[in-house]
Amino acid sequence: MTEGFAAKAARGKFRRELWGPFITALKEYELLREGDRVAVCISGGKDSALLAVLMDELHRHSDFPFDVEYITMDPGYSPENRAKLEENARALGIPLRVFETNVFRVATRQEKSPCYLCARMRRGHLYNYARELGCSKIALGHHMTDAAVTTLMGMIWGSQISGMLPRLKSTNFEGMELIRPLFRIKEEDIERWARYCGLEFLGCACPMTSDDERHSSKRAWTKQLIRSLEKECPDIEINLFNSTKNVMLDTLMGYKENGEERSFLERFGDGAFSTRDE
């Protein structure tokens, strides 16, 4: 693969599936503003690689002025994984900044909830390093499939209706935001792009998790469930995605707002839940 091939494919052959939804998400969710300095976080997987390629293309060709840094946190990768990550960045023409941490070493000492600790530490290190580089936003590679899976997981495993937002303000790092520019892109289209370009990426590099455990995780199971249901309902993924912005509160028994529980009974007396006799 020659340098620039993956970017041309994303804007050409896969324009409708990748570049178009990328631009749509940026505009619809107001993810970028003039003068922004964004840290694009690259994990070594296909999603963040596409994110870097699209952001680089936008930065190169857009009249919209913004700055970008491409950063990777090494949580304790094996030498082979570290080499593969850097090799991919060179092939894609991404000027990568890699910084080292001890996340894997610390998290693996935790007997309870090592995954939770690992995720929090990784996010904290990314925010810190991004801020050191003068960035006010970090961009992550979560896509539409991630959002759909998260919604269904909440219902099946957590008995709640919740979603994933394309833009969040940090509660621990004042003035920092998290954005998800791939929010309108399906994972299957990212996979098709990667295969077309002949790219191979890192899988889960966690030293504590076996291959069997990765494939049997709740997220993997839920994703497979959605894939199987597509046979009967081809639009299931986009429907799950859209359901979180088409919430009918009048049909729900309760909801939480800013952590406070609310019940349908609070509005029951004013006739809000009456049926209409026709």
N, C-alpha and C positions, 0 to 999 in steps of 0.2 A: 504494500500500500504506500503510495507516494504521499508526501506531506500535503495537506489540503484536500485530499480525496474525501475524507470523512465529512469535512465541512461542506464540500460541494454536494455530496449526497444528501446531507440534511437539508440544504436549501433547494436542491434540484429534484432528484428522484423522490425524496420523502418530504417534499415541501408541504403538501396538504396534511400529512400526518405529524410532522415535527415542527418545521419552521412556522407555519401558520398558527397552530395552537400556542406556540411559545410567544409569539407577538401578541396574540389575543389575550393571554394571561397577563402579560406585562401591562397592557392597556386597561383591561377590565378591572384588575385588582390594584392598579396604580402602584406597581412594585418598584418602579424606578422614577427618580426625579433628576432634573438637571443638577449637575454638581455632585451627585452621589459617588461615593467610593465603596465598591462592593467587594467583599471577600468571597470568592467562589470556592466552596469547600469540596475537595476531591477525595473520595474514599478509596478509589481503586476499582470501583464497580462500574457497570455500564451506564447507570443513570447519571452519576456525577460526571462521567466522561462526556456524555452528550450535553449536559448542562454547560460544561466548560467550553465545548466546541461552539454551542449556540451563542453563549455570552461573548466569546472571542470574535465571532462573526459580526455580532451586533456592534461590538466596540470598534471593530475595524471599519465598518461601512456605514454606520449611522451618523447622521448629523446631530443626533441627540448627545450632548456632552456629558460623559460620566467616566469614571476611572474604575479599574478592576484589578484585583490581585487574585492569583490562583494559589490556594494554600492546601497543603496536606498535613494532617497530624499523623505522625507515626506513633501508634500506641504501644509498639513493641512487635512490629511485623518480623517475620522470619526474613533472612537475607534474600531468599528467593522471591517472596512477595514484594519486598521493597524494590528489588531490581525490576520486577515486572511492572510495577506501578510507574517507575521512572521511565522505563522503556516505552510504555504506552503514551506518556506525556510527550516524549520526544517525537514519537510517530505522529501524534496529533498536532504538534507544533504549539503546545501549551507551555508557557514559561512558569514552571512549577516552583513554588517555595515549600520545602519540607522542613517541619520542625518536630523534634523528638519529645516524647513524654514517657512516663512510666505507668500509663493507664492500665495496661494488661497486668503488669506485675502487682499493682495495688489491688485491682479488682479480683484477681484470682485468689487473694488471701482472704477475701470476704466470704464467709460461709453462707450468709443469708443475702439474697437478692444481689448477686454479683453483677447481673446484667443491668439492673437499675443504677448501681453505682457507676458502672462503666459508661453508660449513656450520659449520666450527669457530668462525669468528669470530662468526657470527650467534648460535650457541648460547651462546658466552661472553658476548656483550653482553646477551643476555636474562637469563642468570643474574645478572650484575652488577647490572642495573637492577632486577630483581626483589628482590634482596637489599637494595638501597638503599631500596626501598619497604617493607621489613620482612617480605617474603614468605619462606616456607621451601619453597615448592613452585612449579614452573612447570607449567602444563597445556598440552599440545599437541594438535592436532586429528587425530592419526593414528587410523585406523579399522580395522575388520576386513579390508577389502580391502587396505589397506596391509600388514597383517600377512601375509595370504595371499600377496600378490605377493612380499614379501621372502623368504618361505620357498621359493617356487618359483624365484626368482632365484638364491638361494644354491645350489640343486641344479643348475640349468642352466648358470649362468655362473661359479660359484665352486667347483663340485664339493664342496659341503659341505651339511650339514643344519643349518640355523640358523633362528632365529625373531626375533620382536620381543616385548619384554616390556611389560606395561601400566604398570609402575612400576619406576623405577631410582633408585639413589642416585648423586649426582654424585661423581666421583672428584677433581675439581678445585675444587669449591666445597663445603667441609665443611658438613654440616647441611642441604644442599639436596637436593630430590628432583624428579624428572620424573615426571609422571603423564599417562596417556592415557585420559580419561573416555569417548571415543567408541569404545573398543576393541571393543565388541560390536555396532557399527552398520555396515551395509553402505554402500558409497559410492553405489550406485544409489538407495538410499533418501534419501540426502542430496541427490542430484541431483533427485529427484522433489519433495522439499520446496522446493528453491530455485526450480524451475520453477513450482510451484503459487503461490508467494509473489511471482513476477515479479521475482526478484532476479538481478542480474548482478554477477559478481565478477571480480577480477583473475586473469589466467592467470599463466604464468611471466613474471616481470618482469626476468629476467636480461638485461643488455645484450649478453652475449656469445653468446647462443644464439638461433639462427633458429627460425622456426616449424617448418620441416622437421625440424630436429634434435630439437626437443622431442617431435614425434610419432614419431620413429624411435628414441628412446632405449631402452635395454634395459628399463627399468621400464615404459615405455609398451607395448613389444612384449610383455612378459610379461603385463601386464594384459589386452591384447587377446587373447592366447592363452587365458587363463582364461575370458574372455567367450565365445570361440568354442567352447570345450569344454563350456560350460554347456548347449549344445544336446543333448549326449549324457548329460551328468551335471549336472543342475540344482543339485546340492548341492556342487559342486566347491569353491566358495569356503569354505564352512563346514567342509568336510572338510579342506582344507589348513590352515585356522585351527586346527581341533581336533587335527590330527596332531602338533603340537608339544607337546601335553600328554598324548599317548598314545604316547610313545616306548617301543618294545620293545627295550631294550638287549641282550637275549639274542639278537637277530637281527642286530646290527650288528657290523661288523668292528673298529670302534674309535670312540672319542669323545675329546673334550677336556674336562677339568675344571680350572677355574682356570688355563687355559693349558697344562696338562700333558697330553700325549698318552697315552692308555690303549689297550691292545690286547685283543681277545677272548682272545688266547693266555694272558694273565695268569690267567684263570680256567678255561682249557681242561682243566687237569689234575684239577680237582676234580669233573669230570663235569657242570659247569653247562651244557654244550652237547651233551649226549648225546641221541640220539634214543630214543624209546620204541617198542619192538616190541609191537604189539598184535595 
